[in-house]
Amino acid sequence: MSYILLLIFPFIIFPISTIILLFLRDEDKARKRYLNIILIANNLLFYIPIIIWQVLSFSSIDTESEQMNNLFGLTYLILFPVCGLAHVTLLILKISFISKKYEN
């Protein structure tokens, strides 16, 4: 049970934290727009394998094969650290810009 929750955790945290980060205030509108675009692109990149998996499951391609499962797993083996690091970096940037606003 805990193994399943550990696997599901990133798929729950990414969209929730993205929604929270999208609505944080920032004085610099251009910087906020730029960081929000990167944040949304990061989430789309993270969910692309699931979207492709769903599209392939409606077509005639066999998505239950072992090769497809391995490809899906390897894709997330690469994407999870990259998207996770980008997400944490954007989180730190957004929080640091907010804290600078309150220091002044």
Residue pairs with C-beta under 8 A, 6 or more apart in sequence:
10 80
10 84
14 43
14 46
14 83
14 87
15 43
17 87
17 91
18 39
18 40
18 43
18 87
21 36
21 39
21 90
21 91
21 94
22 36
22 39
22 40
24 94
24 98
25 98
25 101
26 32
26 35
26 94
26 97
26 98
26 101
27 101
28 97
31 97
35 90
35 93
35 94
38 86
38 90
39 87
39 90
42 83
42 86
42 87
42 90
43 83
45 79
45 82
45 83
46 79
46 80
46 83
48 79
49 72
49 75
49 76
49 79
53 63
53 68
53 72
56 63
56 68
57 63
61 68
62 68
